[in-house]
Amino acid sequence: MHALMLVTGFFLADVTSGPQVGDKLGDFKLLGFSGPQADKEFRFLNETKGKTTLVVFVQKITRPALQFLRPLDDFAAKEEKLSTHMVWLTGDKGDKDETKAFLERAKNSLNLQTPVSICLEGNAGPAAYGLNDMAAVTVLIAKDGKVVANFAYADPNGTVAKDVIAAVAKALGKEPPKTKERKKN
């Protein structure tokens, strides 16, 4: 029974969502919540020109998802040659004001250092991106405007953040940071 639960969990953890490796990133409209574009509407591709890009679409935030986002955010905040965007989707009603109010209430708990924006393309995100509504988080890493890595999780947690960080480091031409090994008793 335990093996079945692990197998079932594996299939629920990873889903297909968003542009795949080799696909070109499309443009879409955002409303900045924090960062240099705070309180401004802007086009995504205008912010990513000439830079390796990390875009994280957040459809559903949970404690485990936040445990996933924090190390990714910490790594990304230190990378000057990386254009990072944490993009919140607007929920079932597609209401940007409701999403902005949620982010305002949650900003101290979220405590994200990288720019946070709200997608203005509807509750499913940019139509051309084909985001899966079963993915709580979809992460795209792009270089020269093309996707070089895609990670989508129905139930993300802190243990998978290292894989995404390693892929971002690779896209930047760097070695991934060393992970701390647990001491054995």
N, CA and C atoms as a LAMMPS dump frame, in Angstrom:
ITEM: TIMESTEP
0
ITEM: NUMBER OF ATOMS
555
ITEM: BOX BOUNDS ff ff ff
-5.0000000000000000e+02 5.0000000000000000e+02
-5.0000000000000000e+02 5.0000000000000000e+02
-5.0000000000000000e+02 5.0000000000000000e+02
ITEM: ATOMS id mol type element x y z
1 1 1 N 0.823 -1.198 0
2 1 2 C 0 0 0
3 1 3 C 0.863 1.257 0
4 2 1 N 1.969 1.221 0.721
5 2 2 C 2.844 2.397 0.74
6 2 3 C 3.427 2.672 -0.639
7 3 1 N 3.795 1.637 -1.369
8 3 2 C 4.352 1.83 -2.707
9 3 3 C 3.32 2.473 -3.631
10 4 1 N 2.082 2.063 -3.521
11 4 2 C 1.033 2.649 -4.349
12 4 3 C 0.868 4.128 -4.031
13 5 1 N 0.917 4.473 -2.766
14 5 2 C 0.781 5.869 -2.377
15 5 3 C 1.941 6.695 -2.932
16 6 1 N 3.151 6.156 -2.902
17 6 2 C 4.295 6.879 -3.443
18 6 3 C 4.163 7.07 -4.947
19 7 1 N 3.749 6.036 -5.639
20 7 2 C 3.578 6.135 -7.086
21 7 3 C 2.487 7.14 -7.411
22 8 1 N 1.38 7.07 -6.706
23 8 2 C 0.293 8.015 -6.941
24 8 3 C 0.764 9.425 -6.668
25 9 1 N 1.492 9.633 -5.574
26 9 2 C 2.014 10.952 -5.242
27 9 3 C 2.951 11.478 -6.317
28 10 1 N 3.74 10.608 -6.906
29 10 2 C 4.677 11.008 -7.945
30 10 3 C 3.928 11.584 -9.144
31 11 1 N 2.874 10.928 -9.542
32 11 2 C 2.136 11.393 -10.715
33 11 3 C 1.376 12.687 -10.432
34 12 1 N 0.969 12.905 -9.203
35 12 2 C 0.269 14.135 -8.872
36 12 3 C 1.226 15.304 -8.688
37 13 1 N 2.506 15.022 -8.395
38 13 2 C 3.466 16.083 -8.113
39 13 3 C 3.878 16.831 -9.377
40 14 1 N 4.021 16.139 -10.473
41 14 2 C 4.492 16.772 -11.695
42 14 3 C 3.39 16.749 -12.744
43 15 1 N 3.148 17.911 -13.332
44 15 2 C 2.145 18.023 -14.385
45 15 3 C 2.776 18.76 -15.557
46 16 1 N 2.158 18.687 -16.703
47 16 2 C 2.623 19.44 -17.861
48 16 3 C 1.885 20.766 -17.88
49 17 1 N 2.648 21.847 -17.972
50 17 2 C 2.039 23.172 -17.956
51 17 3 C 2.968 24.168 -18.626
52 18 1 N 2.411 25.004 -19.454
53 18 2 C 3.165 26.098 -20.044
54 18 3 C 4.012 25.699 -21.231
55 19 1 N 4.682 26.695 -21.815
56 19 2 C 5.557 26.436 -22.947
57 19 3 C 6.63 25.416 -22.577
58 20 1 N 6.966 24.564 -23.523
59 20 2 C 7.947 23.509 -23.269
60 20 3 C 9.322 23.927 -23.792
61 21 1 N 10.341 23.15 -23.431
62 21 2 C 11.709 23.435 -23.832
63 21 3 C 11.779 23.631 -25.348
64 22 1 N 12.404 24.73 -25.751
65 22 2 C 12.535 25.076 -27.165
66 22 3 C 11.478 26.059 -27.649
67 23 1 N 10.366 26.168 -26.909
68 23 2 C 9.309 27.119 -27.292
69 23 3 C 9.758 28.551 -26.993
70 24 1 N 9.274 29.463 -27.806
71 24 2 C 9.547 30.877 -27.614
72 24 3 C 8.575 31.444 -26.574
73 25 1 N 9.082 32.331 -25.698
74 25 2 C 8.21 32.999 -24.735
75 25 3 C 7.342 34.016 -25.454
76 26 1 N 6.068 34.035 -25.116
77 26 2 C 5.157 35.028 -25.668
78 26 3 C 5.02 36.207 -24.721
79 27 1 N 4.462 37.268 -25.227
80 27 2 C 4.278 38.477 -24.435
81 27 3 C 2.916 38.452 -23.745
82 28 1 N 2.816 39.148 -22.637
83 28 2 C 1.541 39.308 -21.944
84 28 3 C 1.624 40.522 -21.031
85 29 1 N 0.444 40.972 -20.57
86 29 2 C 0.365 42.163 -19.725
87 29 3 C 0.364 41.783 -18.247
88 30 1 N 1.054 42.633 -17.469
89 30 2 C 1.158 42.445 -16.024
90 30 3 C 0.876 43.753 -15.306
91 31 1 N 0.488 43.64 -14.057
92 31 2 C 0.401 44.77 -13.145
93 31 3 C 1.426 44.515 -12.064
94 32 1 N 2.4 45.412 -11.944
95 32 2 C 3.427 45.238 -10.922
96 32 3 C 2.841 45.402 -9.533
97 33 1 N 3.184 44.494 -8.641
98 33 2 C 2.786 44.62 -7.238
99 33 3 C 3.957 45.129 -6.405
100 34 1 N 5.147 44.57 -6.657
101 34 2 C 6.356 45.021 -5.965
102 34 3 C 7.494 45.067 -6.974
103 35 1 N 8.585 45.699 -6.589
104 35 2 C 9.721 45.821 -7.496
105 35 3 C 9.644 47.09 -8.309
106 36 1 N 10.497 47.206 -9.324
107 36 2 C 10.58 48.451 -10.098
108 36 3 C 9.299 48.831 -10.831
109 37 1 N 8.441 47.873 -11.133
110 37 2 C 7.202 48.157 -11.865
111 37 3 C 5.97 48.224 -10.95
112 38 1 N 6.167 48.367 -9.645
113 38 2 C 5.043 48.394 -8.696
114 38 3 C 3.999 49.426 -9.115
115 39 1 N 2.747 49.008 -9.123
116 39 2 C 1.581 49.844 -9.442
117 39 3 C 1.541 50.32 -10.897
118 40 1 N 2.317 49.668 -11.771
119 40 2 C 2.306 50.021 -13.189
120 40 3 C 1.915 48.805 -14.018
121 41 1 N 1.215 49.047 -15.115
122 41 2 C 0.967 47.977 -16.086
123 41 3 C 2.152 47.941 -17.034
124 42 1 N 2.59 46.732 -17.391
125 42 2 C 3.724 46.607 -18.3
126 42 3 C 3.633 45.309 -19.079
127 43 1 N 4.451 45.223 -20.127
128 43 2 C 4.525 44.04 -20.985
129 43 3 C 5.694 43.181 -20.504
130 44 1 N 5.452 41.894 -20.389
131 44 2 C 6.451 40.949 -19.885
132 44 3 C 7.751 40.984 -20.681
133 45 1 N 7.665 40.892 -22.006
134 45 2 C 8.881 40.802 -22.813
135 45 3 C 9.728 42.077 -22.763
136 46 1 N 9.128 43.217 -22.449
137 46 2 C 9.908 44.45 -22.305
138 46 3 C 10.871 44.355 -21.129
139 47 1 N 10.566 43.526 -20.157
140 47 2 C 11.378 43.398 -18.942
141 47 3 C 12.423 42.292 -19.045
142 48 1 N 12.397 41.508 -20.086
143 48 2 C 13.26 40.328 -20.158
144 48 3 C 14.308 40.387 -21.263
145 49 1 N 14.3 41.43 -22.066
146 49 2 C 15.187 41.514 -23.235
147 49 3 C 16.656 41.346 -22.838
148 50 1 N 17.313 40.398 -23.511
149 50 2 C 18.742 40.214 -23.331
150 50 3 C 19.168 39.554 -22.031
151 51 1 N 18.225 39.092 -21.24
152 51 2 C 18.568 38.471 -19.96
153 51 3 C 18.03 37.049 -19.889
154 52 1 N 18.733 36.235 -19.137
155 52 2 C 18.173 34.937 -18.777
156 52 3 C 16.976 35.24 -17.892
157 53 1 N 15.888 34.522 -18.108
158 53 2 C 14.626 34.846 -17.441
159 53 3 C 14.114 33.68 -16.62
160 54 1 N 13.651 34.014 -15.432
161 54 2 C 12.961 33.073 -14.559
162 54 3 C 11.575 33.65 -14.312
163 55 1 N 10.556 32.917 -14.743
164 55 2 C 9.184 33.359 -14.48
165 55 3 C 8.46 32.233 -13.75
166 56 1 N 7.85 32.608 -12.626
167 56 2 C 7.136 31.655 -11.792
168 56 3 C 5.669 32.066 -11.77
169 57 1 N 4.821 31.231 -12.349
170 57 2 C 3.377 31.478 -12.322
171 57 3 C 2.813 30.792 -11.086
172 58 1 N 2.189 31.573 -10.219
173 58 2 C 1.61 31.037 -8.988
174 58 3 C 0.102 31.039 -9.141
175 59 1 N -0.462 29.843 -9.186
176 59 2 C -1.91 29.704 -9.295
177 59 3 C -2.538 29.473 -7.928
178 60 1 N -1.781 28.771 -7.075
179 60 2 C -2.307 28.431 -5.748
180 60 3 C -1.144 28.45 -4.77
181 61 1 N -1.276 29.225 -3.697
182 61 2 C -0.21 29.285 -2.702
183 61 3 C -0.624 28.483 -1.466
184 62 1 N 0.272 27.616 -1.055
185 62 2 C 0.099 26.818 0.152
186 62 3 C 1.388 26.948 0.955
187 63 1 N 1.405 26.457 2.166
188 63 2 C 2.658 26.489 2.936
189 63 3 C 3.772 25.727 2.231
190 64 1 N 3.51 24.493 1.735
191 64 2 C 4.578 23.803 1
192 64 3 C 5.017 24.564 -0.256
193 65 1 N 4.076 25.211 -0.948
194 65 2 C 4.447 25.985 -2.137
195 65 3 C 5.336 27.164 -1.745
196 66 1 N 5.066 27.783 -0.618
197 66 2 C 5.89 28.88 -0.133
198 66 3 C 7.283 28.359 0.243
199 67 1 N 7.347 27.142 0.786
200 67 2 C 8.646 26.523 1.093
201 67 3 C 9.426 26.26 -0.196
202 68 1 N 8.742 26.093 -1.294
203 68 2 C 9.366 25.959 -2.607
204 68 3 C 9.851 27.33 -3.105
205 69 1 N 9.003 28.347 -2.975
206 69 2 C 9.315 29.671 -3.512
207 69 3 C 10.462 30.363 -2.783
208 70 1 N 10.558 30.203 -1.476
209 70 2 C 11.55 30.963 -0.704
210 70 3 C 12.993 30.707 -1.136
211 71 1 N 13.464 29.451 -1.229
212 71 2 C 14.86 29.282 -1.666
213 71 3 C 15.084 29.744 -3.106
214 72 1 N 14.087 29.57 -3.937
215 72 2 C 14.18 30.04 -5.319
216 72 3 C 14.296 31.56 -5.341
217 73 1 N 13.478 32.229 -4.559
218 73 2 C 13.495 33.681 -4.437
219 73 3 C 14.838 34.157 -3.876
220 74 1 N 15.344 33.482 -2.845
221 74 2 C 16.637 33.854 -2.257
222 74 3 C 17.75 33.767 -3.29
223 75 1 N 17.78 32.68 -4.062
224 75 2 C 18.799 32.51 -5.096
225 75 3 C 18.654 33.587 -6.169
226 76 1 N 17.45 33.767 -6.665
227 76 2 C 17.201 34.698 -7.774
228 76 3 C 17.508 36.144 -7.388
229 77 1 N 17.235 36.516 -6.152
230 77 2 C 17.447 37.892 -5.71
231 77 3 C 18.919 38.29 -5.776
232 78 1 N 19.826 37.317 -5.75
233 78 2 C 21.266 37.594 -5.757
234 78 3 C 21.86 37.612 -7.166
235 79 1 N 21.065 37.269 -8.156
236 79 2 C 21.566 37.128 -9.525
237 79 3 C 21.236 38.362 -10.365
238 80 1 N 22.232 39.209 -10.604
239 80 2 C 22.029 40.449 -11.347
240 80 3 C 21.699 40.216 -12.819
241 81 1 N 22.202 39.133 -13.389
242 81 2 C 21.984 38.872 -14.814
243 81 3 C 20.723 38.053 -15.071
244 82 1 N 19.864 37.961 -14.072
245 82 2 C 18.636 37.185 -14.17
246 82 3 C 17.436 38.106 -14.055
247 83 1 N 16.521 38.001 -14.997
248 83 2 C 15.253 38.734 -14.939
249 83 3 C 14.234 37.796 -14.295
250 84 1 N 13.849 38.108 -13.068
251 84 2 C 12.961 37.227 -12.311
252 84 3 C 11.591 37.864 -12.141
253 85 1 N 10.547 37.042 -12.339
254 85 2 C 9.169 37.52 -12.206
255 85 3 C 8.335 36.464 -11.493
256 86 1 N 7.805 36.821 -10.342
257 86 2 C 6.83 35.989 -9.647
258 86 3 C 5.471 36.524 -10.084
259 87 1 N 4.733 35.726 -10.847
260 87 2 C 3.485 36.184 -11.456
261 87 3 C 2.304 35.458 -10.822
262 88 1 N 1.438 36.215 -10.169
263 88 2 C 0.237 35.649 -9.562
264 88 3 C -0.883 35.644 -10.581
265 89 1 N -1.546 34.513 -10.697
266 89 2 C -2.749 34.445 -11.523
267 89 3 C -3.912 34.929 -10.682
268 90 1 N -4.967 35.383 -11.321
269 90 2 C -6.016 36.121 -10.615
270 90 3 C -7.129 35.283 -10.006
271 91 1 N -7 33.982 -9.963
272 91 2 C -8.026 33.17 -9.327
273 91 3 C -9.226 32.967 -10.223
274 92 1 N -10.239 32.3 -9.681
275 92 2 C -11.413 31.905 -10.457
276 92 3 C -12.142 33.083 -11.108
277 93 1 N -12.2 34.214 -10.418
278 93 2 C -12.978 35.345 -10.923
279 93 3 C -12.181 36.253 -11.85
280 94 1 N -10.862 36.062 -11.919
281 94 2 C -10.046 36.909 -12.775
282 94 3 C -9.998 38.353 -12.307
283 95 1 N -10.138 38.574 -10.999
284 95 2 C -10.215 39.925 -10.439
285 95 3 C -8.835 40.381 -9.953
286 96 1 N -8.219 41.302 -10.681
287 96 2 C -6.887 41.792 -10.308
288 96 3 C -6.92 42.538 -8.976
289 97 1 N -8.022 43.241 -8.683
290 97 2 C -8.1 43.98 -7.419
291 97 3 C -8.167 43.028 -6.228
292 98 1 N -8.876 41.917 -6.4
293 98 2 C -8.949 40.909 -5.343
294 98 3 C -7.566 40.282 -5.123
295 99 1 N -6.865 40.006 -6.194
296 99 2 C -5.524 39.425 -6.096
297 99 3 C -4.562 40.421 -5.457
298 100 1 N -4.669 41.686 -5.846
299 100 2 C -3.819 42.721 -5.246
300 100 3 C -4.098 42.84 -3.748
301 101 1 N -5.354 42.777 -3.357
302 101 2 C -5.708 42.851 -1.935
303 101 3 C -5.138 41.645 -1.177
304 102 1 N -5.21 40.45 -1.789
305 102 2 C -4.628 39.264 -1.158
306 102 3 C -3.121 39.449 -0.971
307 103 1 N -2.434 39.89 -2.039
308 103 2 C -0.984 40.074 -1.959
309 103 3 C -0.617 41.116 -0.904
310 104 1 N -1.418 42.149 -0.793
311 104 2 C -1.18 43.179 0.231
312 104 3 C -1.284 42.574 1.638
313 105 1 N -2.319 41.763 1.856
314 105 2 C -2.487 41.109 3.164
315 105 3 C -1.37 40.103 3.442
316 106 1 N -0.895 39.433 2.395
317 106 2 C 0.063 38.334 2.564
318 106 3 C 1.521 38.748 2.404
319 107 1 N 1.796 40.006 2.054
320 107 2 C 3.166 40.376 1.689
321 107 3 C 4.186 40.109 2.797
322 108 1 N 3.834 40.318 4.043
323 108 2 C 4.779 40.049 5.126
324 108 3 C 5.014 38.557 5.302
325 109 1 N 3.989 37.757 5.124
326 109 2 C 4.143 36.304 5.216
327 109 3 C 4.918 35.76 4.023
328 110 1 N 4.617 36.278 2.841
329 110 2 C 5.317 35.827 1.633
330 110 3 C 6.783 36.24 1.685
331 111 1 N 7.018 37.499 2.045
332 111 2 C 8.362 38.039 2.215
333 111 3 C 9.261 37.744 1.007
334 112 1 N 8.767 38.011 -0.193
335 112 2 C 9.529 37.761 -1.418
336 112 3 C 10.365 38.984 -1.773
337 113 1 N 11.597 38.725 -2.2
338 113 2 C 12.539 39.793 -2.54
339 113 3 C 12.474 40.171 -4.017
340 114 1 N 12.12 39.223 -4.859
341 114 2 C 12.076 39.464 -6.294
342 114 3 C 10.735 40.098 -6.662
343 115 1 N 10.663 40.763 -7.806
344 115 2 C 9.425 41.438 -8.192
345 115 3 C 8.225 40.486 -8.284
346 116 1 N 7.112 40.951 -7.761
347 116 2 C 5.85 40.21 -7.817
348 116 3 C 4.901 41.011 -8.688
349 117 1 N 4.212 40.303 -9.592
350 117 2 C 3.255 40.938 -10.499
351 117 3 C 1.976 40.125 -10.556
352 118 1 N 0.95 40.748 -11.097
353 118 2 C -0.346 40.098 -11.288
354 118 3 C -0.586 40 -12.794
355 119 1 N -0.903 38.809 -13.25
356 119 2 C -1.181 38.599 -14.67
357 119 3 C -2.521 39.25 -15.02
358 120 1 N -2.529 40.044 -16.067
359 120 2 C -3.754 40.722 -16.509
360 120 3 C -4.412 40.021 -17.692
361 121 1 N -4.018 38.799 -17.95
362 121 2 C -4.534 38.056 -19.107
363 121 3 C -5.639 37.069 -18.719
364 122 1 N -6.215 37.222 -17.544
365 122 2 C -7.283 36.327 -17.106
366 122 3 C -6.806 35.318 -16.072
367 123 1 N -7.751 34.612 -15.505
368 123 2 C -7.443 33.708 -14.403
369 123 3 C -6.627 32.49 -14.809
370 124 1 N -6.568 32.16 -16.089
371 124 2 C -5.788 31.005 -16.547
372 124 3 C -4.398 31.423 -17.026
373 125 1 N -4.071 32.706 -16.906
374 125 2 C -2.785 33.192 -17.374
375 125 3 C -2.835 33.486 -18.859
376 126 1 N -1.684 33.806 -19.434
377 126 2 C -1.657 34.119 -20.867
378 126 3 C -2.145 32.933 -21.693
379 127 1 N -3.107 33.161 -22.558
380 127 2 C -3.707 32.072 -23.347
381 127 3 C -2.659 31.288 -24.136
382 128 1 N -1.693 31.975 -24.721
383 128 2 C -0.671 31.312 -25.535
384 128 3 C 0.256 30.426 -24.711
385 129 1 N 0.251 30.58 -23.39
386 129 2 C 1.153 29.806 -22.535
387 129 3 C 0.588 28.43 -22.186
388 130 1 N -0.712 28.253 -22.263
389 130 2 C -1.303 26.951 -21.974
390 130 3 C -0.988 26.438 -20.583
391 131 1 N -1.151 27.288 -19.581
392 131 2 C -0.896 26.872 -18.205
393 131 3 C -1.967 25.893 -17.747
394 132 1 N -1.555 24.862 -17.07
395 132 2 C -2.449 23.817 -16.585
396 132 3 C -3.039 24.253 -15.252
397 133 1 N -4.366 24.246 -15.13
398 133 2 C -4.987 24.673 -13.875
399 133 3 C -4.755 23.685 -12.734
400 134 1 N -4.185 22.531 -13.03
401 134 2 C -3.819 21.57 -11.983
402 134 3 C -2.454 21.891 -11.381
403 135 1 N -1.698 22.766 -12.017
404 135 2 C -0.385 23.153 -11.514
405 135 3 C -0.535 24.319 -10.55
406 136 1 N -0.161 24.103 -9.312
407 136 2 C -0.16 25.209 -8.348
408 136 3 C 0.9 26.226 -8.744
409 137 1 N 2.027 25.712 -9.268
410 137 2 C 3.149 26.558 -9.666
411 137 3 C 3.726 26.032 -10.983
412 138 1 N 3.937 26.94 -11.936
413 138 2 C 4.626 26.621 -13.182
414 138 3 C 5.841 27.536 -13.271
415 139 1 N 7.019 26.946 -13.454
416 139 2 C 8.267 27.694 -13.507
417 139 3 C 8.883 27.533 -14.893
418 140 1 N 9.194 28.665 -15.518
419 140 2 C 9.853 28.658 -16.821
420 140 3 C 11.197 29.358 -16.699
421 141 1 N 12.209 28.745 -17.294
422 141 2 C 13.533 29.365 -17.371
423 141 3 C 13.807 29.538 -18.86
424 142 1 N 14.164 30.759 -19.249
425 142 2 C 14.373 31.043 -20.668
426 142 3 C 15.692 31.769 -20.875
427 143 1 N 16.266 31.512 -22.027
428 143 2 C 17.487 32.197 -22.442
429 143 3 C 17.284 32.577 -23.897
430 144 1 N 17.643 33.806 -24.238
431 144 2 C 17.442 34.311 -25.6
432 144 3 C 15.989 34.152 -26.046
433 145 1 N 15.05 34.33 -25.109
434 145 2 C 13.63 34.29 -25.431
435 145 3 C 13.033 32.913 -25.617
436 146 1 N 13.831 31.853 -25.422
437 146 2 C 13.327 30.486 -25.58
438 146 3 C 13.437 29.723 -24.269
439 147 1 N 12.438 28.89 -24.029
440 147 2 C 12.404 28.094 -22.809
441 147 3 C 13.527 27.06 -22.836
442 148 1 N 14.327 27.042 -21.759
443 148 2 C 15.39 26.04 -21.627
444 148 3 C 15.064 25.03 -20.524
445 149 1 N 14.084 25.373 -19.674
446 149 2 C 13.639 24.435 -18.637
447 149 3 C 12.226 24.801 -18.214
448 150 1 N 11.447 23.783 -17.894
449 150 2 C 10.061 23.956 -17.467
450 150 3 C 9.822 23.016 -16.292
451 151 1 N 9.298 23.56 -15.211
452 151 2 C 8.939 22.77 -14.036
453 151 3 C 7.51 23.142 -13.658
454 152 1 N 6.654 22.156 -13.515
455 152 2 C 5.271 22.417 -13.1
456 152 3 C 4.919 21.425 -12.005
457 153 1 N 4.344 21.941 -10.929
458 153 2 C 4.042 21.105 -9.766
459 153 3 C 2.608 21.325 -9.31
460 154 1 N 1.899 20.226 -9.131
461 154 2 C 0.554 20.299 -8.556
462 154 3 C 0.646 20.582 -7.065
463 155 1 N 1.695 20.068 -6.436
464 155 2 C 1.867 20.219 -4.986
465 155 3 C 3.349 20.433 -4.684
466 156 1 N 3.88 21.633 -4.99
467 156 2 C 5.315 21.872 -4.804
468 156 3 C 5.691 21.917 -3.333
469 157 1 N 6.973 21.669 -3.069
470 157 2 C 7.488 21.796 -1.706
471 157 3 C 8.959 22.157 -1.782
472 158 1 N 9.555 22.407 -0.644
473 158 2 C 10.933 22.863 -0.583
474 158 3 C 11.946 21.887 -1.141
475 159 1 N 11.638 20.601 -1.176
476 159 2 C 12.625 19.624 -1.629
477 159 3 C 12.901 19.708 -3.124
478 160 1 N 11.983 20.226 -3.92
479 160 2 C 12.19 20.295 -5.366
480 160 3 C 12.793 21.633 -5.816
481 161 1 N 12.908 22.587 -4.91
482 161 2 C 13.469 23.896 -5.266
483 161 3 C 14.901 23.759 -5.769
484 162 1 N 15.662 22.824 -5.209
485 162 2 C 17.072 22.668 -5.619
486 162 3 C 17.197 22.319 -7.096
487 163 1 N 16.249 21.557 -7.63
488 163 2 C 16.28 21.196 -9.051
489 163 3 C 16.084 22.428 -9.935
490 164 1 N 15.173 23.29 -9.532
491 164 2 C 14.9 24.516 -10.291
492 164 3 C 16.1 25.457 -10.189
493 165 1 N 16.649 25.598 -8.989
494 165 2 C 17.821 26.461 -8.787
495 165 3 C 18.99 25.97 -9.64
496 166 1 N 19.197 24.662 -9.691
497 166 2 C 20.277 24.095 -10.51
498 166 3 C 20.061 24.431 -11.985
499 167 1 N 18.819 24.371 -12.46
500 167 2 C 18.521 24.686 -13.855
501 167 3 C 18.735 26.178 -14.143
502 168 1 N 18.395 27.039 -13.193
503 168 2 C 18.634 28.475 -13.365
504 168 3 C 20.136 28.741 -13.424
505 169 1 N 20.888 28.128 -12.508
506 169 2 C 22.344 28.302 -12.496
507 169 3 C 22.942 27.854 -13.826
508 170 1 N 22.487 26.722 -14.331
509 170 2 C 22.98 26.213 -15.612
510 170 3 C 22.691 27.215 -16.735
511 171 1 N 21.491 27.775 -16.754
512 171 2 C 21.122 28.755 -17.781
513 171 3 C 21.995 30.011 -17.688
514 172 1 N 22.45 30.322 -16.478
515 172 2 C 23.328 31.475 -16.271
516 172 3 C 24.795 31.131 -16.535
517 173 1 N 25.075 29.848 -16.814
518 173 2 C 26.449 29.413 -17.044
519 173 3 C 27.247 29.263 -15.775
520 174 1 N 26.563 28.976 -14.672
521 174 2 C 27.207 28.847 -13.364
522 174 3 C 27.029 27.432 -12.826
523 175 1 N 27.857 27.124 -11.848
524 175 2 C 27.67 25.88 -11.105
525 175 3 C 26.509 26.081 -10.136
526 176 1 N 25.674 25.052 -9.939
527 176 2 C 24.605 25.204 -8.953
528 176 3 C 25.197 25.325 -7.559
529 177 1 N 24.526 26.057 -6.68
530 177 2 C 25.038 26.186 -5.316
531 177 3 C 25.049 24.822 -4.631
532 178 1 N 25.993 24.66 -3.751
533 178 2 C 26.088 23.417 -2.975
534 178 3 C 24.947 23.389 -1.98
535 179 1 N 24.331 22.212 -1.845
536 179 2 C 23.278 22.067 -0.846
537 179 3 C 23.92 21.56 0.43
538 180 1 N 23.376 21.988 1.533
539 180 2 C 23.909 21.562 2.828
540 180 3 C 23.483 20.135 3.105
541 181 1 N 24.467 19.319 3.425
542 181 2 C 24.183 17.932 3.774
543 181 3 C 23.797 17.848 5.239
544 182 1 N 22.857 17.012 5.533
545 182 2 C 22.467 16.795 6.922
546 182 3 C 23.54 15.966 7.616
547 183 1 N 23.78 16.311 8.862
548 183 2 C 24.727 15.523 9.657
549 183 3 C 24.099 14.225 10.058
550 184 1 N 24.879 13.177 9.936
551 184 2 C 24.386 11.86 10.357
552 184 3 C 24.835 11.618 11.788
553 185 1 N 23.928 11.098 12.593
554 185 2 C 24.256 10.839 14.005
555 185 3 C 25.007 9.543 14.154
